[in-house]
Amino acid sequence: MASELDTQKLSAFGKKIGGILNGAAAALMISVGHKVGLFDTMASIGPSSSGKIASTANLDERYVREWLGAMTTAEIVSYDALRDLYKLPNEHAAMLTRAAGPRNQSLYMQYIPLLAKVEDQIVDHFRTGGGVPYSEYTTFHKIMAEASAARFDNLLVPVILPLVPNIIERLENGINVADIGCGSGHAINVMAQSFPESSFVGIDFSGEAIAVARSEADTLGLSNVQFIEQDAAVLKLDEEFDFITTFDAVHDQAQPRKMVSGIFASLKPDGYWLCADLCASSHLGENLDHPIGTFGYTVSCMHCMSVSLAYDGEGLGAMWGAQKAREIFTDAGFNVEEVARVDGDAGNNYYLCQRPA
């Protein structure tokens, strides 16, 4: 058998596997560096020793030094061996610090340790079927909230909402708005703060997330927003809203078709639903060059699909794709007027759906 192997292909694949292993390790270290503020610190102080970096970040030097070793060998941090100084290049800081806003890729590295926590359970479900419930992903809402905040604070009002015809003017004059599957509620709070004449409702089935959403609304002093703890598949809000949003909330539902039908019924005639969800094709062959395809399918297998299956759901998964989305949306009665992309949010499609008059 060994004599039949193509040694060049074997060597190339060995390098690829080594790259995957190093990349996975780097993802963990990037997640750590983000959480303890090391990228932000390094971006602010320039070339520095491990001791200065540690003291500025108020961290233990020995851990920081080992982390710097990982980041240096991963070519994320540059190292001056003669002076024993470390530097985060400006171009790297532009994609790894909190100042990078929605382009901060450190935010998404946090999903790797989150998924690792449920690996043993996922392995069991490979053998038995079913899935892992939301409650097992203990930091999911926190990570989602941080990533969403970076996007919504920078893009929601000036870039994303204007995708909907005349919506800014209508929001300024006062309409009824809902965000379904609102999670920790930051998007709806941003809208409520920006448009005080309109009324907003955030709906999510996670009591923990709703509590965070209410706390933020209270902190901001918002009187035009309320939050409801409710399953999105059993909405009972017929023709109540002028405008509805969902942000990465459809594909991991247990009953996504019921959710979409409920959104349709909850909209007034001529009302718009703006749905953001992962940009992908429903056909694997069309995702072979997807820039984060492996990440998308992995998150899907270990979270989105599994969570849906845990509640005897359809298990669409994160990579359900534009074709399946159009099918589900049109079957519910929507006219899908546009599928837009937004600069600064490369990962999502924005589906502009209208309920006919």
Contacts in CASP RR format, 6 or more apart in sequence:
PFRMAT RR
TARGET T0000
AUTHOR 0000-0000-0000
METHOD contacts of the structure
MODEL  1
MASELDTQKLSAFGKKIGGILNGAAAALMISVGHKVGLFDTMASIGPSSS
GKIASTANLDERYVREWLGAMTTAEIVSYDALRDLYKLPNEHAAMLTRAA
GPRNQSLYMQYIPLLAKVEDQIVDHFRTGGGVPYSEYTTFHKIMAEASAA
RFDNLLVPVILPLVPNIIERLENGINVADIGCGSGHAINVMAQSFPESSF
VGIDFSGEAIAVARSEADTLGLSNVQFIEQDAAVLKLDEEFDFITTFDAV
HDQAQPRKMVSGIFASLKPDGYWLCADLCASSHLGENLDHPIGTFGYTVS
CMHCMSVSLAYDGEGLGAMWGAQKAREIFTDAGFNVEEVARVDGDAGNNY
YLCQRPA
22 73 0 8 1.000
22 74 0 8 1.000
23 74 0 8 1.000
24 112 0 8 1.000
25 70 0 8 1.000
25 74 0 8 1.000
26 70 0 8 1.000
26 71 0 8 1.000
26 74 0 8 1.000
26 76 0 8 1.000
27 109 0 8 1.000
27 112 0 8 1.000
28 109 0 8 1.000
28 112 0 8 1.000
28 113 0 8 1.000
29 67 0 8 1.000
29 70 0 8 1.000
29 71 0 8 1.000
29 74 0 8 1.000
30 71 0 8 1.000
30 76 0 8 1.000
30 96 0 8 1.000
30 105 0 8 1.000
30 106 0 8 1.000
30 109 0 8 1.000
31 106 0 8 1.000
31 109 0 8 1.000
31 110 0 8 1.000
31 112 0 8 1.000
31 113 0 8 1.000
32 38 0 8 1.000
32 67 0 8 1.000
33 39 0 8 1.000
33 67 0 8 1.000
33 106 0 8 1.000
34 96 0 8 1.000
34 104 0 8 1.000
34 106 0 8 1.000
34 107 0 8 1.000
34 109 0 8 1.000
34 110 0 8 1.000
35 110 0 8 1.000
36 57 0 8 1.000
36 59 0 8 1.000
37 57 0 8 1.000
38 53 0 8 1.000
38 57 0 8 1.000
38 59 0 8 1.000
38 64 0 8 1.000
38 67 0 8 1.000
39 88 0 8 1.000
39 93 0 8 1.000
39 96 0 8 1.000
39 97 0 8 1.000
39 106 0 8 1.000
40 97 0 8 1.000
40 98 0 8 1.000
40 99 0 8 1.000
41 53 0 8 1.000
41 56 0 8 1.000
41 57 0 8 1.000
42 48 0 8 1.000
42 53 0 8 1.000
42 77 0 8 1.000
42 86 0 8 1.000
42 87 0 8 1.000
42 88 0 8 1.000
42 93 0 8 1.000
43 88 0 8 1.000
43 90 0 8 1.000
43 93 0 8 1.000
43 97 0 8 1.000
43 99 0 8 1.000
44 56 0 8 1.000
45 52 0 8 1.000
45 53 0 8 1.000
45 56 0 8 1.000
46 87 0 8 1.000
46 88 0 8 1.000
47 80 0 8 1.000
47 83 0 8 1.000
47 85 0 8 1.000
47 86 0 8 1.000
47 87 0 8 1.000
48 56 0 8 1.000
48 85 0 8 1.000
48 86 0 8 1.000
48 87 0 8 1.000
49 84 0 8 1.000
49 85 0 8 1.000
49 86 0 8 1.000
50 61 0 8 1.000
50 64 0 8 1.000
50 65 0 8 1.000
50 68 0 8 1.000
50 84 0 8 1.000
50 86 0 8 1.000
51 61 0 8 1.000
51 64 0 8 1.000
51 65 0 8 1.000
53 64 0 8 1.000
53 68 0 8 1.000
53 86 0 8 1.000
54 60 0 8 1.000
54 61 0 8 1.000
54 63 0 8 1.000
54 64 0 8 1.000
54 65 0 8 1.000
55 61 0 8 1.000
57 64 0 8 1.000
68 77 0 8 1.000
68 79 0 8 1.000
68 86 0 8 1.000
69 77 0 8 1.000
69 79 0 8 1.000
71 77 0 8 1.000
71 86 0 8 1.000
72 78 0 8 1.000
72 79 0 8 1.000
72 86 0 8 1.000
76 88 0 8 1.000
76 92 0 8 1.000
76 96 0 8 1.000
77 86 0 8 1.000
77 87 0 8 1.000
77 88 0 8 1.000
77 92 0 8 1.000
78 86 0 8 1.000
78 87 0 8 1.000
78 88 0 8 1.000
78 89 0 8 1.000
79 85 0 8 1.000
79 86 0 8 1.000
79 87 0 8 1.000
80 86 0 8 1.000
80 87 0 8 1.000
88 96 0 8 1.000
93 99 0 8 1.000
93 100 0 8 1.000
94 100 0 8 1.000
94 103 0 8 1.000
95 103 0 8 1.000
95 104 0 8 1.000
95 105 0 8 1.000
96 104 0 8 1.000
96 105 0 8 1.000
96 106 0 8 1.000
97 104 0 8 1.000
97 106 0 8 1.000
98 104 0 8 1.000
98 150 0 8 1.000
101 150 0 8 1.000
101 151 0 8 1.000
101 153 0 8 1.000
101 154 0 8 1.000
102 150 0 8 1.000
102 151 0 8 1.000
102 154 0 8 1.000
102 155 0 8 1.000
102 344 0 8 1.000
102 345 0 8 1.000
103 344 0 8 1.000
104 150 0 8 1.000
107 143 0 8 1.000
107 146 0 8 1.000
107 147 0 8 1.000
107 150 0 8 1.000
108 147 0 8 1.000
108 295 0 8 1.000
110 139 0 8 1.000
110 143 0 8 1.000
110 146 0 8 1.000
111 143 0 8 1.000
111 295 0 8 1.000
111 299 0 8 1.000
111 303 0 8 1.000
114 137 0 8 1.000
114 139 0 8 1.000
114 140 0 8 1.000
114 143 0 8 1.000
114 303 0 8 1.000
115 298 0 8 1.000
115 299 0 8 1.000
115 302 0 8 1.000
115 303 0 8 1.000
117 136 0 8 1.000
117 137 0 8 1.000
117 138 0 8 1.000
118 132 0 8 1.000
118 136 0 8 1.000
118 137 0 8 1.000
118 302 0 8 1.000
118 303 0 8 1.000
118 306 0 8 1.000
119 302 0 8 1.000
121 131 0 8 1.000
121 132 0 8 1.000
121 136 0 8 1.000
122 131 0 8 1.000
122 132 0 8 1.000
122 301 0 8 1.000
122 302 0 8 1.000
122 306 0 8 1.000
125 131 0 8 1.000
125 132 0 8 1.000
125 306 0 8 1.000
125 309 0 8 1.000
129 309 0 8 1.000
130 306 0 8 1.000
130 309 0 8 1.000
130 310 0 8 1.000
131 306 0 8 1.000
131 307 0 8 1.000
131 309 0 8 1.000
131 310 0 8 1.000
132 302 0 8 1.000
132 303 0 8 1.000
132 306 0 8 1.000
132 307 0 8 1.000
132 310 0 8 1.000
133 307 0 8 1.000
133 310 0 8 1.000
133 311 0 8 1.000
134 140 0 8 1.000
134 206 0 8 1.000
134 307 0 8 1.000
134 310 0 8 1.000
137 303 0 8 1.000
137 307 0 8 1.000
140 303 0 8 1.000
141 183 0 8 1.000
141 184 0 8 1.000
141 206 0 8 1.000
141 208 0 8 1.000
141 209 0 8 1.000
141 212 0 8 1.000
142 184 0 8 1.000
144 183 0 8 1.000
144 184 0 8 1.000
144 248 0 8 1.000
145 183 0 8 1.000
145 184 0 8 1.000
145 185 0 8 1.000
145 186 0 8 1.000
145 212 0 8 1.000
148 184 0 8 1.000
148 186 0 8 1.000
148 187 0 8 1.000
148 247 0 8 1.000
149 186 0 8 1.000
151 344 0 8 1.000
151 345 0 8 1.000
152 186 0 8 1.000
152 187 0 8 1.000
152 190 0 8 1.000
153 190 0 8 1.000
154 344 0 8 1.000
155 342 0 8 1.000
155 344 0 8 1.000
155 345 0 8 1.000
156 187 0 8 1.000
156 190 0 8 1.000
156 191 0 8 1.000
157 168 0 8 1.000
157 190 0 8 1.000
157 191 0 8 1.000
157 194 0 8 1.000
159 342 0 8 1.000
159 343 0 8 1.000
159 344 0 8 1.000
160 274 0 8 1.000
160 276 0 8 1.000
160 342 0 8 1.000
160 345 0 8 1.000
160 350 0 8 1.000
161 167 0 8 1.000
161 168 0 8 1.000
161 171 0 8 1.000
161 191 0 8 1.000
161 274 0 8 1.000
162 168 0 8 1.000
163 274 0 8 1.000
163 338 0 8 1.000
163 340 0 8 1.000
163 342 0 8 1.000
163 350 0 8 1.000
163 352 0 8 1.000
164 243 0 8 1.000
164 272 0 8 1.000
164 274 0 8 1.000
164 352 0 8 1.000
165 272 0 8 1.000
167 243 0 8 1.000
167 272 0 8 1.000
170 242 0 8 1.000
170 243 0 8 1.000
171 177 0 8 1.000
171 191 0 8 1.000
171 194 0 8 1.000
171 195 0 8 1.000
171 197 0 8 1.000
171 198 0 8 1.000
171 243 0 8 1.000
172 195 0 8 1.000
172 197 0 8 1.000
172 198 0 8 1.000
173 197 0 8 1.000
174 195 0 8 1.000
174 197 0 8 1.000
174 198 0 8 1.000
174 199 0 8 1.000
175 198 0 8 1.000
175 199 0 8 1.000
175 242 0 8 1.000
175 243 0 8 1.000
176 198 0 8 1.000
176 199 0 8 1.000
176 201 0 8 1.000
176 240 0 8 1.000
176 241 0 8 1.000
176 242 0 8 1.000
176 243 0 8 1.000
177 188 0 8 1.000
177 191 0 8 1.000
177 198 0 8 1.000
177 199 0 8 1.000
177 200 0 8 1.000
177 201 0 8 1.000
177 241 0 8 1.000
177 242 0 8 1.000
177 243 0 8 1.000
177 244 0 8 1.000
177 245 0 8 1.000
178 200 0 8 1.000
178 201 0 8 1.000
178 202 0 8 1.000
178 203 0 8 1.000
178 237 0 8 1.000
178 240 0 8 1.000
178 241 0 8 1.000
178 243 0 8 1.000
178 244 0 8 1.000
178 245 0 8 1.000
178 266 0 8 1.000
179 185 0 8 1.000
179 187 0 8 1.000
179 188 0 8 1.000
179 191 0 8 1.000
179 200 0 8 1.000
179 201 0 8 1.000
179 202 0 8 1.000
179 203 0 8 1.000
179 244 0 8 1.000
179 245 0 8 1.000
179 246 0 8 1.000
179 247 0 8 1.000
180 202 0 8 1.000
180 203 0 8 1.000
180 232 0 8 1.000
180 235 0 8 1.000
180 244 0 8 1.000
180 245 0 8 1.000
180 246 0 8 1.000
180 249 0 8 1.000
180 259 0 8 1.000
180 263 0 8 1.000
181 202 0 8 1.000
181 203 0 8 1.000
181 204 0 8 1.000
181 205 0 8 1.000
181 232 0 8 1.000
181 246 0 8 1.000
181 249 0 8 1.000
182 188 0 8 1.000
182 202 0 8 1.000
182 203 0 8 1.000
182 204 0 8 1.000
182 209 0 8 1.000
182 213 0 8 1.000
182 227 0 8 1.000
182 249 0 8 1.000
183 204 0 8 1.000
183 206 0 8 1.000
183 209 0 8 1.000
183 210 0 8 1.000
183 212 0 8 1.000
183 213 0 8 1.000
183 249 0 8 1.000
184 209 0 8 1.000
184 212 0 8 1.000
184 213 0 8 1.000
184 216 0 8 1.000
185 202 0 8 1.000
185 204 0 8 1.000
185 209 0 8 1.000
185 212 0 8 1.000
185 213 0 8 1.000
185 216 0 8 1.000
185 227 0 8 1.000
186 213 0 8 1.000
186 216 0 8 1.000
187 245 0 8 1.000
187 247 0 8 1.000
188 200 0 8 1.000
188 201 0 8 1.000
188 202 0 8 1.000
188 213 0 8 1.000
188 225 0 8 1.000
188 227 0 8 1.000
188 245 0 8 1.000
189 213 0 8 1.000
189 216 0 8 1.000
189 217 0 8 1.000
189 220 0 8 1.000
189 222 0 8 1.000
189 225 0 8 1.000
191 198 0 8 1.000
191 200 0 8 1.000
192 198 0 8 1.000
192 200 0 8 1.000
192 217 0 8 1.000
192 220 0 8 1.000
192 222 0 8 1.000
192 224 0 8 1.000
192 225 0 8 1.000
193 220 0 8 1.000
193 222 0 8 1.000
196 224 0 8 1.000
197 224 0 8 1.000
198 224 0 8 1.000
199 224 0 8 1.000
199 225 0 8 1.000
200 224 0 8 1.000
200 225 0 8 1.000
200 226 0 8 1.000
201 225 0 8 1.000
201 226 0 8 1.000
201 227 0 8 1.000
201 228 0 8 1.000
201 241 0 8 1.000
202 213 0 8 1.000
202 225 0 8 1.000
202 226 0 8 1.000
202 227 0 8 1.000
202 228 0 8 1.000
203 227 0 8 1.000
203 228 0 8 1.000
203 230 0 8 1.000
203 232 0 8 1.000
203 235 0 8 1.000
204 210 0 8 1.000
204 213 0 8 1.000
204 227 0 8 1.000
204 229 0 8 1.000
204 230 0 8 1.000
204 232 0 8 1.000
205 229 0 8 1.000
205 230 0 8 1.000
205 231 0 8 1.000
205 232 0 8 1.000
206 229 0 8 1.000
207 229 0 8 1.000
210 227 0 8 1.000
210 228 0 8 1.000
210 229 0 8 1.000
213 227 0 8 1.000
214 227 0 8 1.000
217 225 0 8 1.000
217 227 0 8 1.000
232 249 0 8 1.000
232 253 0 8 1.000
232 259 0 8 1.000
233 253 0 8 1.000
233 254 0 8 1.000
233 255 0 8 1.000
233 258 0 8 1.000
233 259 0 8 1.000
234 258 0 8 1.000
235 259 0 8 1.000
235 262 0 8 1.000
235 263 0 8 1.000
235 265 0 8 1.000
235 266 0 8 1.000
237 262 0 8 1.000
237 265 0 8 1.000
237 266 0 8 1.000
238 265 0 8 1.000
238 266 0 8 1.000
239 265 0 8 1.000
239 266 0 8 1.000
239 267 0 8 1.000
239 268 0 8 1.000
239 269 0 8 1.000
240 266 0 8 1.000
240 268 0 8 1.000
241 266 0 8 1.000
241 267 0 8 1.000
241 268 0 8 1.000
241 271 0 8 1.000
242 267 0 8 1.000
242 268 0 8 1.000
242 271 0 8 1.000
243 267 0 8 1.000
243 271 0 8 1.000
243 272 0 8 1.000
243 273 0 8 1.000
243 274 0 8 1.000
244 263 0 8 1.000
244 266 0 8 1.000
244 267 0 8 1.000
244 272 0 8 1.000
244 273 0 8 1.000
244 274 0 8 1.000
245 273 0 8 1.000
245 274 0 8 1.000
245 275 0 8 1.000
245 276 0 8 1.000
246 263 0 8 1.000
246 273 0 8 1.000
246 274 0 8 1.000
246 275 0 8 1.000
246 276 0 8 1.000
246 277 0 8 1.000
247 276 0 8 1.000
248 276 0 8 1.000
248 277 0 8 1.000
248 278 0 8 1.000
248 348 0 8 1.000
249 277 0 8 1.000
250 256 0 8 1.000
250 259 0 8 1.000
250 260 0 8 1.000
250 275 0 8 1.000
250 277 0 8 1.000
250 316 0 8 1.000
250 325 0 8 1.000
250 328 0 8 1.000
251 277 0 8 1.000
251 278 0 8 1.000
251 304 0 8 1.000
251 316 0 8 1.000
251 317 0 8 1.000
251 318 0 8 1.000
251 320 0 8 1.000
252 303 0 8 1.000
252 304 0 8 1.000
252 305 0 8 1.000
252 307 0 8 1.000
252 308 0 8 1.000
252 315 0 8 1.000
252 316 0 8 1.000
252 317 0 8 1.000
252 318 0 8 1.000
253 259 0 8 1.000
253 308 0 8 1.000
253 313 0 8 1.000
253 314 0 8 1.000
253 316 0 8 1.000
254 307 0 8 1.000
254 308 0 8 1.000
254 310 0 8 1.000
254 311 0 8 1.000
254 312 0 8 1.000
254 313 0 8 1.000
254 314 0 8 1.000
254 315 0 8 1.000
255 313 0 8 1.000
255 314 0 8 1.000
256 308 0 8 1.000
256 314 0 8 1.000
256 316 0 8 1.000
256 328 0 8 1.000
257 314 0 8 1.000
257 328 0 8 1.000
257 331 0 8 1.000
257 332 0 8 1.000
260 328 0 8 1.000
260 329 0 8 1.000
260 332 0 8 1.000
260 334 0 8 1.000
261 332 0 8 1.000
262 332 0 8 1.000
263 273 0 8 1.000
263 332 0 8 1.000
264 273 0 8 1.000
264 332 0 8 1.000
264 333 0 8 1.000
264 334 0 8 1.000
264 355 0 8 1.000
267 273 0 8 1.000
267 355 0 8 1.000
268 355 0 8 1.000
269 355 0 8 1.000
269 356 0 8 1.000
269 357 0 8 1.000
270 354 0 8 1.000
270 355 0 8 1.000
270 356 0 8 1.000
270 357 0 8 1.000
271 354 0 8 1.000
271 355 0 8 1.000
272 352 0 8 1.000
272 353 0 8 1.000
272 354 0 8 1.000
272 355 0 8 1.000
273 334 0 8 1.000
273 351 0 8 1.000
273 353 0 8 1.000
273 354 0 8 1.000
273 355 0 8 1.000
274 350 0 8 1.000
274 351 0 8 1.000
274 352 0 8 1.000
274 353 0 8 1.000
275 325 0 8 1.000
275 329 0 8 1.000
275 350 0 8 1.000
275 351 0 8 1.000
275 353 0 8 1.000
276 345 0 8 1.000
276 348 0 8 1.000
276 349 0 8 1.000
276 350 0 8 1.000
276 351 0 8 1.000
277 320 0 8 1.000
277 321 0 8 1.000
277 325 0 8 1.000
277 348 0 8 1.000
277 349 0 8 1.000
277 351 0 8 1.000
278 296 0 8 1.000
278 318 0 8 1.000
278 319 0 8 1.000
278 320 0 8 1.000
278 321 0 8 1.000
278 347 0 8 1.000
278 348 0 8 1.000
278 349 0 8 1.000
279 322 0 8 1.000
279 341 0 8 1.000
279 346 0 8 1.000
279 347 0 8 1.000
279 348 0 8 1.000
279 349 0 8 1.000
280 287 0 8 1.000
280 290 0 8 1.000
280 293 0 8 1.000
280 296 0 8 1.000
280 318 0 8 1.000
280 319 0 8 1.000
280 320 0 8 1.000
280 321 0 8 1.000
280 322 0 8 1.000
281 287 0 8 1.000
281 290 0 8 1.000
281 321 0 8 1.000
281 322 0 8 1.000
281 323 0 8 1.000
282 319 0 8 1.000
282 320 0 8 1.000
282 321 0 8 1.000
282 322 0 8 1.000
282 323 0 8 1.000
282 324 0 8 1.000
282 325 0 8 1.000
283 323 0 8 1.000
287 293 0 8 1.000
287 319 0 8 1.000
290 296 0 8 1.000
291 346 0 8 1.000
292 347 0 8 1.000
293 319 0 8 1.000
296 318 0 8 1.000
296 319 0 8 1.000
297 318 0 8 1.000
297 319 0 8 1.000
299 318 0 8 1.000
300 317 0 8 1.000
300 318 0 8 1.000
300 319 0 8 1.000
303 318 0 8 1.000
304 315 0 8 1.000
304 316 0 8 1.000
304 317 0 8 1.000
304 318 0 8 1.000
305 315 0 8 1.000
305 316 0 8 1.000
305 317 0 8 1.000
305 318 0 8 1.000
308 314 0 8 1.000
308 315 0 8 1.000
308 316 0 8 1.000
308 317 0 8 1.000
309 315 0 8 1.000
316 324 0 8 1.000
322 339 0 8 1.000
322 349 0 8 1.000
325 349 0 8 1.000
325 351 0 8 1.000
326 336 0 8 1.000
326 339 0 8 1.000
326 351 0 8 1.000
329 336 0 8 1.000
329 351 0 8 1.000
329 353 0 8 1.000
330 336 0 8 1.000
333 355 0 8 1.000
333 356 0 8 1.000
334 353 0 8 1.000
334 354 0 8 1.000
334 355 0 8 1.000
335 353 0 8 1.000
335 354 0 8 1.000
335 355 0 8 1.000
335 356 0 8 1.000
336 351 0 8 1.000
336 352 0 8 1.000
336 353 0 8 1.000
337 352 0 8 1.000
337 353 0 8 1.000
337 354 0 8 1.000
338 350 0 8 1.000
338 351 0 8 1.000
338 352 0 8 1.000
339 349 0 8 1.000
339 350 0 8 1.000
339 351 0 8 1.000
339 352 0 8 1.000
340 349 0 8 1.000
340 350 0 8 1.000
340 352 0 8 1.000
341 348 0 8 1.000
341 349 0 8 1.000
341 350 0 8 1.000
342 348 0 8 1.000
342 350 0 8 1.000
END
